[in-house]
């Protein structure tokens, strides 16, 4: 109304200073939340680049993009030291940061990026807190596998040459047991992470990525894939796969807004059960229980630990993904079609609710 228009004169002046035009004031405002800590968290090191791609696509599709970069505490970096005490609290800090920006700036929709252990659930919790709102999350992608490159004959004789983020912990035990020497331990810790990106095995990041795709709160076939084009130290060139899914997320969010499909329509008891089913089928991280319970709580959906036991008791393990198998989620599963292949098998077996919105 006219009274509200007059009261927002000051608001508009700040928007004009940022480069907005009078015509822009009628466009939807989209918050783009990209948890980021620079070189301190290589899982999310490329998020600034992805966030800019999302912002450009928002503008191409007739919206205004606001960027925010919540802080990140990396489990990988803080493992084994007192910094780990700050890991789980960072999940809720990320969620609060995103909610604060969304509510404070009265945005029309939210696109979040998730990568490492706590940014994944931290990027979804603020979406379900406002079940009548519009939001979607996108996975930043996994890292390339590392390699010993033939420099660790003792290790390779038992475990092969391909390395992952779990390799340094296994190597620590192998060294303590006298199975490898200090030289091989040094090679493994320096070569186990093949590139920027989240852990590509079924640790927390990949487990939650699969869960969110199964729930329908992230784009279809987006949870598998590599963050950057090539292996190597430092921030490499972001993969076309990730850029395409980021752009697709904008289209999907705009479509949700046009058709008035809210987060609450997507995240339901049934969709959460689908997510749990996929985590069990792929041998996902037990941390998923912790985060899914938190998401259900924030969405005001009744869910208990006992429900995990009921679902898990009827879902078979159908993968050989690391750390319990030999393949990676981000790389090898992507090569055979990604999560839709798994969803199809589970749906055919009657283990998924096929009537959920995605």
Helices and strands as residue ranges (DSSP letters): H 2-7, H 9-17, G 23-26, E 28-34, G 38-40, G 42-44, H 47-60, E 63-68, H 75-78, G 82-86, H 87-104, E 109-114, H 117-129, E 135-139, E 146-147, H 153-159, E 162-163, H 167-176, H 182-191, H 204-215, H 240-259, H 263-266, H 269-281, H 287-298, H 305-312, I 329-333, H 334-335, H 339-348
